[in-house]
Amino acid sequence: MSHLSSQRSRRATLGRATAAALATALATTAVVLTGTSAQATPTSSTTLVVNANQTLRPVTHVGTGSLYGLADDTTPTDSVVQALKPNTFVQMAPGGSQLPNGEPNPAGDALVVAPKAARAGAKVVVRMPDWYPNFSYNWESWADWLSAVDKQVASVQSSGATNISAYELWNEPDWTWDTTNAGAFNAGWARTFKEVRAKDATTPVQGPSYSAWNQSWMSSFLTDAKASGTVPDVIAWHELQGSQDIAAHVSAYRSLESSLGISPRPISIEEYGTPAEMGNSGALISYAAKFERAGVRDAELAFWNHYGALGDDL
């Protein structure tokens, strides 16, 4: 019995010691935390101020459109398209034969899907080089190309569509334009622009549609376009490497525009988002916020997989 009593006594003593040590540790931690909190005085660099009464601009749904997001007049269904409140779609040339991403049949003809886009309150950009079946395009000749341009413009004008946003004269010319057979892109742009304007004096023209922002390319293009009287009505390029530099790119364009004495143009980011970001709202919201803040007019989710999936939203 005495042996058991001795064990109980030691356990009680150890229990009281442990409790006392724990209480001391907690008290010390409280003092440290209290001291740290008292020393963390807010500064301008550690304080986020939100003014909920300040309006950035009216809601534009700037990034809700997509490249080839519509396949035809029934795909995807109107209810799904309209729920997205899309801004603008970039679609295939009227009568085009483009087969991107291994698709088995052409789809997304701009004039076929224009009524569907209109029912959702959206506009459509005509991507003219997608007249050709292959990407990155097989140049035939200037006669062939200008004939294709004429056919497309005639189709747009006879369609009665009232929601055609612009003609996109070429796509990613920094690597798809056949300089060897077609000559320099800037000269080719001017020639194509004048062909369109000879047939349609009012529908906006959009470009140069580079695959990425490049100050040197854009400076050269705009300088030559100004000299030839063919500055696009809408300035376009693509943002396919992430959203981190969007603000800087827009600012650089505006500075370049001003330095060349060109009146401010709307900006269209015709393709945006990496393959891994498609359908990922957490990643894509960053683009939308930056497009809104920078004043971009419209931006379209990239087309990495299939027609009619609203930029993989589906």
C-alpha positions as CSV (number, residue, x, y, z in Angstrom):
1,M,0.0,0.0,0.0
2,S,2.8,2.4,0.9
3,H,4.4,1.8,-2.5
4,L,1.2,2.7,-4.3
5,S,0.8,5.8,-2.2
6,S,4.3,6.9,-3.0
7,Q,3.6,6.4,-6.8
8,R,0.4,8.4,-6.5
9,S,2.2,11.2,-4.7
10,R,4.9,11.4,-7.4
11,R,2.3,11.4,-10.2
12,A,0.4,14.2,-8.5
13,T,3.6,16.2,-8.1
14,L,4.5,15.7,-11.7
15,G,1.0,16.6,-12.8
16,R,1.1,19.9,-10.8
17,A,4.6,20.7,-12.3
18,T,3.4,20.0,-15.8
19,A,0.3,22.1,-15.4
20,A,2.4,24.9,-13.9
21,A,4.9,24.7,-16.8
22,L,2.1,24.8,-19.3
23,A,0.5,27.8,-17.7
24,T,3.8,29.6,-17.7
25,A,4.3,28.8,-21.4
26,L,0.9,30.1,-22.3
27,A,1.3,33.2,-20.3
28,T,4.7,33.9,-22.0
29,T,3.1,33.3,-25.4
30,A,0.3,35.7,-24.6
31,V,2.8,38.4,-23.6
32,V,4.8,37.8,-26.8
33,L,1.8,37.9,-29.0
34,T,0.4,40.9,-27.3
35,G,3.7,42.7,-27.7
36,T,4.0,41.8,-31.3
37,S,0.5,43.0,-32.0
38,A,1.1,46.2,-30.3
39,Q,4.2,46.8,-32.4
40,A,2.6,46.0,-35.8
41,T,1.5,49.6,-36.5
42,P,-0.4,49.7,-39.9
43,T,1.5,51.5,-42.7
44,S,0.6,52.4,-46.3
45,S,2.4,49.3,-47.5
46,T,0.5,46.9,-45.2
47,T,-2.9,48.4,-45.4
48,L,-5.5,47.7,-48.1
49,V,-8.2,50.4,-48.5
50,V,-11.3,49.5,-50.5
51,N,-13.7,52.2,-51.5
52,A,-16.9,50.4,-52.3
53,N,-18.6,53.6,-53.5
54,Q,-16.0,54.1,-56.3
55,T,-17.1,52.7,-59.7
56,L,-14.3,51.6,-62.0
57,R,-16.5,51.6,-65.2
58,P,-19.8,50.1,-66.2
59,V,-19.8,46.3,-66.3
60,T,-18.6,45.1,-69.7
61,H,-18.1,41.4,-69.2
62,V,-14.9,42.1,-71.0
63,G,-13.4,38.6,-70.8
64,T,-16.5,36.4,-71.3
65,G,-16.2,35.8,-75.0
66,S,-14.0,33.2,-76.7
67,L,-12.2,32.1,-79.8
68,Y,-14.4,29.6,-81.7
69,G,-16.6,29.5,-78.6
70,L,-19.6,28.9,-80.8
71,A,-19.7,25.9,-83.2
72,D,-23.0,26.6,-85.0
73,D,-26.5,28.0,-84.5
74,T,-27.4,25.3,-82.0
75,T,-24.1,24.5,-80.2
76,P,-23.8,25.3,-77.4
77,T,-27.4,25.9,-76.4
78,D,-28.7,29.4,-76.2
79,S,-29.4,29.1,-72.4
80,V,-25.8,28.3,-71.7
81,V,-24.4,31.1,-73.9
82,Q,-26.7,33.7,-72.6
83,A,-26.0,32.8,-69.0
84,L,-22.4,33.8,-69.6
85,K,-23.4,37.3,-70.8
86,P,-20.7,37.2,-73.5
87,N,-19.0,40.3,-74.9
88,T,-17.4,39.2,-78.2
89,F,-16.6,36.1,-80.1
90,V,-13.8,35.6,-82.6
91,Q,-15.0,33.2,-85.3
92,M,-14.0,31.6,-88.6
93,A,-14.2,33.4,-91.9
94,P,-17.5,33.1,-93.7
95,G,-17.3,30.1,-95.9
96,G,-14.0,29.2,-94.4
97,S,-12.4,25.7,-94.2
98,Q,-10.2,26.0,-91.1
99,L,-9.6,22.7,-89.3
100,P,-7.7,23.7,-86.1
101,N,-6.7,21.4,-83.3
102,G,-7.4,18.3,-85.3
103,E,-11.1,19.0,-85.6
104,P,-12.7,16.7,-88.3
105,N,-14.9,19.3,-89.9
106,P,-14.9,23.1,-90.2
107,A,-17.2,24.9,-87.7
108,G,-17.7,28.3,-86.1
109,D,-18.5,30.2,-89.3
110,A,-18.9,33.8,-88.2
111,L,-22.1,34.4,-90.1
112,V,-23.6,31.0,-89.1
113,V,-23.1,31.8,-85.4
114,A,-23.8,35.6,-85.6
115,P,-27.5,35.2,-84.8
116,K,-26.7,33.0,-81.8
117,A,-24.2,35.6,-80.5
118,A,-26.8,38.4,-81.1
119,R,-29.4,36.6,-79.0
120,A,-26.9,36.7,-76.2
121,G,-26.1,40.4,-76.8
122,A,-22.6,39.6,-78.1
123,K,-20.7,40.7,-81.2
124,V,-18.6,38.7,-83.7
125,V,-15.1,39.3,-85.1
126,V,-14.5,37.7,-88.5
127,R,-11.0,36.0,-88.6
128,M,-10.3,36.3,-92.3
129,P,-7.3,34.0,-92.7
130,D,-9.3,31.1,-91.3
131,W,-10.6,30.9,-94.8
132,Y,-7.7,28.5,-95.3
133,P,-7.9,24.9,-94.1
134,N,-4.6,24.5,-92.2
135,F,-3.0,26.4,-89.4
136,S,-0.5,28.0,-89.7
137,Y,-2.0,28.7,-93.1
138,N,-0.7,27.8,-96.6
139,W,-0.2,30.9,-98.7
140,E,-1.4,30.4,-102.2
141,S,-1.0,33.8,-104.0
142,W,-2.0,37.4,-103.7
143,A,-4.7,36.8,-106.3
144,D,-6.1,33.9,-104.3
145,W,-6.0,35.9,-101.0
146,L,-7.6,39.0,-102.3
147,S,-10.3,36.9,-103.9
148,A,-11.0,35.3,-100.5
149,V,-11.1,38.7,-98.9
150,D,-13.6,39.9,-101.5
151,K,-15.9,36.9,-101.0
152,Q,-15.9,37.3,-97.2
153,V,-16.7,41.0,-97.4
154,A,-19.5,40.3,-99.8
155,S,-20.9,37.6,-97.6
156,V,-20.9,39.9,-94.5
157,Q,-22.6,42.7,-96.4
158,S,-25.3,40.4,-97.9
159,S,-26.0,38.7,-94.6
160,G,-27.8,41.5,-92.9
161,A,-25.9,40.8,-89.7
162,T,-25.8,43.8,-87.4
163,N,-23.4,42.5,-84.8
164,I,-20.2,42.1,-86.7
165,S,-17.6,43.8,-84.5
166,A,-14.6,43.8,-87.0
167,Y,-12.7,42.1,-89.7
168,E,-9.5,40.6,-88.3
169,L,-7.2,40.8,-91.4
170,W,-4.6,38.1,-90.3
171,N,-3.8,36.0,-87.3
172,E,-0.4,35.9,-85.5
173,P,1.5,37.3,-88.4
174,D,4.7,37.3,-86.4
175,W,5.0,33.6,-87.2
176,T,2.3,32.7,-89.7
177,W,2.8,35.3,-92.4
178,D,4.7,33.8,-95.4
179,T,7.2,36.6,-96.0
180,T,9.0,34.6,-98.7
181,N,6.0,34.4,-100.9
182,A,3.8,37.2,-99.8
183,G,6.4,39.9,-99.0
184,A,6.7,41.9,-95.8
185,F,3.7,41.7,-93.5
186,N,3.4,45.5,-93.0
187,A,3.0,46.0,-96.7
188,G,0.7,43.0,-96.9
189,W,-1.4,44.5,-94.2
190,A,-1.8,47.8,-96.1
191,R,-2.7,46.0,-99.3
192,T,-5.4,43.8,-97.5
193,F,-6.7,46.8,-95.5
194,K,-7.3,48.8,-98.7
195,E,-9.0,45.8,-100.4
196,V,-11.5,45.6,-97.5
197,R,-12.1,49.3,-97.5
198,A,-12.7,49.4,-101.3
199,K,-15.6,47.0,-100.7
200,D,-16.7,48.0,-97.1
201,A,-16.1,51.5,-95.9
202,T,-17.7,51.2,-92.4
203,T,-17.1,47.8,-90.7
204,P,-14.1,48.2,-88.4
205,V,-10.8,46.6,-89.2
206,Q,-8.8,44.9,-86.4
207,G,-5.2,44.0,-86.0
208,P,-2.2,43.4,-86.2
209,S,-3.1,40.4,-83.9
210,Y,0.4,39.4,-82.9
211,S,0.7,36.2,-80.8
212,A,2.2,38.3,-77.9
213,W,2.9,41.9,-77.0
214,N,6.2,43.0,-78.6
215,Q,7.1,46.7,-78.5
216,S,9.4,46.6,-81.5
217,W,6.9,44.7,-83.7
218,M,4.0,47.1,-82.7
219,S,6.1,50.2,-83.2
220,S,7.2,49.1,-86.7
221,F,3.7,48.1,-87.6
222,L,2.0,51.3,-86.4
223,T,4.7,53.5,-88.0
224,D,4.1,51.9,-91.4
225,A,0.3,51.8,-91.0
226,K,0.2,55.5,-90.2
227,A,2.3,56.3,-93.3
228,S,0.1,54.2,-95.5
229,G,-3.2,55.4,-94.0
230,T,-4.1,51.9,-92.8
231,V,-4.0,52.1,-89.0
232,P,-6.5,49.6,-87.7
233,D,-9.7,50.8,-86.0
234,V,-9.2,48.3,-83.2
235,I,-5.7,47.3,-81.9
236,A,-5.3,43.6,-81.2
237,W,-2.8,41.2,-79.8
238,H,-2.8,38.0,-77.7
239,E,-2.0,37.3,-74.1
240,L,-1.2,33.6,-73.9
241,Q,1.7,33.5,-71.3
242,G,-0.2,34.5,-68.2
243,S,-1.8,37.7,-66.8
244,Q,1.1,39.2,-65.0
245,D,2.1,41.8,-67.7
246,I,-1.3,42.9,-69.1
247,A,-1.3,46.3,-67.4
248,A,2.3,47.0,-68.5
249,H,1.5,45.9,-72.1
250,V,-1.6,48.2,-72.3
251,S,0.4,51.1,-70.8
252,A,3.2,50.5,-73.3
253,Y,0.7,50.5,-76.2
254,R,-0.9,53.7,-75.1
255,S,2.5,55.4,-74.8
256,L,3.4,54.2,-78.3
257,E,0.1,55.3,-79.7
258,S,0.6,58.8,-78.2
259,S,4.2,59.1,-79.3
260,L,3.1,58.4,-82.9
261,G,0.2,60.9,-82.8
262,I,-2.4,58.1,-83.3
263,S,-5.8,58.8,-81.8
264,P,-6.8,56.3,-79.0
265,R,-8.0,53.0,-80.3
266,P,-10.1,50.3,-78.6
267,I,-8.0,47.3,-77.5
268,S,-9.0,43.7,-78.2
269,I,-7.1,40.8,-76.7
270,E,-8.3,38.2,-79.1
271,E,-6.9,35.2,-77.3
272,Y,-6.0,34.9,-73.6
273,G,-5.1,32.2,-71.1
274,T,-2.7,29.2,-71.0
275,P,-4.0,25.7,-71.5
276,A,-3.8,25.0,-67.8
277,E,-5.9,28.0,-67.0
278,M,-8.9,27.2,-69.2
279,G,-12.0,26.5,-67.1
280,N,-10.2,27.6,-64.0
281,S,-12.1,30.5,-62.5
282,G,-9.5,31.2,-59.9
283,A,-6.9,31.7,-62.6
284,L,-9.1,33.5,-65.1
285,I,-10.5,36.1,-62.7
286,S,-7.1,37.8,-62.6
287,Y,-7.3,38.4,-66.4
288,A,-10.8,39.8,-66.1
289,A,-9.9,42.2,-63.3
290,K,-6.8,43.4,-65.2
291,F,-8.7,43.9,-68.5
292,E,-11.3,46.0,-66.7
293,R,-8.7,48.1,-64.9
294,A,-6.7,48.7,-68.1
295,G,-9.7,49.6,-70.1
296,V,-9.5,46.7,-72.6
297,R,-12.7,46.7,-74.8
298,D,-13.0,43.0,-75.3
299,A,-11.0,39.8,-74.7
300,E,-11.6,36.2,-75.8
301,L,-10.6,33.0,-74.1
302,A,-8.1,31.0,-76.2
303,F,-9.1,28.0,-78.2
304,W,-7.0,25.1,-77.1
305,N,-9.3,22.1,-77.5
306,H,-12.7,22.0,-79.2
307,Y,-15.3,24.2,-81.0
308,G,-18.4,25.3,-79.2
309,A,-17.1,24.9,-75.7
310,L,-17.1,28.6,-74.8
311,G,-13.3,28.6,-74.3
312,D,-13.5,25.4,-72.3
313,D,-16.0,26.8,-69.8
314,L,-18.1,23.9,-70.7
